[in-house]
Amino acid sequence: MSQAADFLVLVVPGRVRVVVRLQPRNAEETVTDADFADCVALQTELKRLKLRKNNWNSDTYEFDEDFTESAS
């Protein structure tokens, strides 16, 4: 079965599927955002994205699938 076919099999009527892709940082973000890796944690095995606001607070989001940074 192709990847597209696998996706179609899993579709449930009325259910929204969430797919996440972290965009690669550009040159400016690389220089100014040194703490980026500490703020965003993609936990692919758990299908969770954790956004850390500060040392005490963070938000966690669940998703169905994830794309690599190189996906178009």
C-alpha positions as CSV (number, residue, x, y, z in Angstrom):
1,M,0.0,0.0,0.0
2,S,1.3,3.5,-0.8
3,Q,1.6,6.2,1.8
4,A,-1.4,8.0,0.3
5,A,-3.5,4.8,0.5
6,D,-2.5,4.3,4.1
7,F,-3.7,7.8,4.9
8,L,-7.0,7.2,3.2
9,V,-7.7,4.0,5.2
10,L,-7.3,5.9,8.5
11,V,-9.7,8.7,7.7
12,V,-12.7,8.8,10.0
13,P,-15.7,10.8,8.9
14,G,-16.0,14.1,10.9
15,R,-12.5,13.8,12.4
16,V,-9.9,16.4,11.8
17,R,-6.4,15.0,11.3
18,V,-3.5,17.1,12.4
19,V,-0.1,17.0,10.7
20,V,2.9,18.9,12.1
21,R,6.1,20.1,10.3
22,L,8.8,22.2,12.0
23,Q,10.1,24.7,9.5
24,P,13.9,24.8,9.4
25,R,15.4,28.0,10.8
26,N,16.8,30.5,8.3
27,A,20.1,32.2,8.8
28,E,18.7,35.1,10.8
29,E,16.8,32.9,13.2
30,T,19.9,30.7,13.7
31,V,21.8,33.8,14.9
32,T,19.1,35.4,17.0
33,D,17.2,32.3,18.3
34,A,20.0,30.4,20.2
35,D,17.4,29.0,22.6
36,F,15.1,27.6,20.0
37,A,16.0,24.0,20.7
38,D,15.0,24.5,24.3
39,C,11.6,26.0,23.4
40,V,10.3,23.5,20.9
41,A,10.4,19.8,21.4
42,L,8.9,17.5,18.8
43,Q,8.2,14.1,20.4
44,T,7.5,12.0,17.3
45,E,7.2,8.7,19.1
46,L,4.5,10.1,21.4
47,K,3.0,12.2,18.7
48,R,3.3,15.4,20.8
49,L,4.7,18.9,20.3
50,K,5.8,20.7,23.4
51,L,6.2,24.5,23.4
52,R,8.0,25.8,26.4
53,K,7.1,29.3,27.3
54,N,9.5,29.7,30.2
55,N,11.1,27.6,32.9
56,W,7.7,26.9,34.5
57,N,5.1,26.9,31.8
58,S,4.7,24.9,28.6
59,D,1.9,23.8,26.3
60,T,1.6,20.4,24.8
61,Y,-0.2,19.6,21.6
62,E,-1.0,16.2,20.1
63,F,-0.9,15.3,16.4
64,D,-1.6,12.4,14.1
65,E,1.4,12.6,11.7
66,D,4.6,14.6,11.3
67,F,6.7,15.6,8.4
68,T,10.5,16.1,8.4
69,E,12.0,19.6,8.1
70,S,12.9,18.8,4.5
71,A,9.4,18.1,3.4
72,S,7.9,20.6,1.0
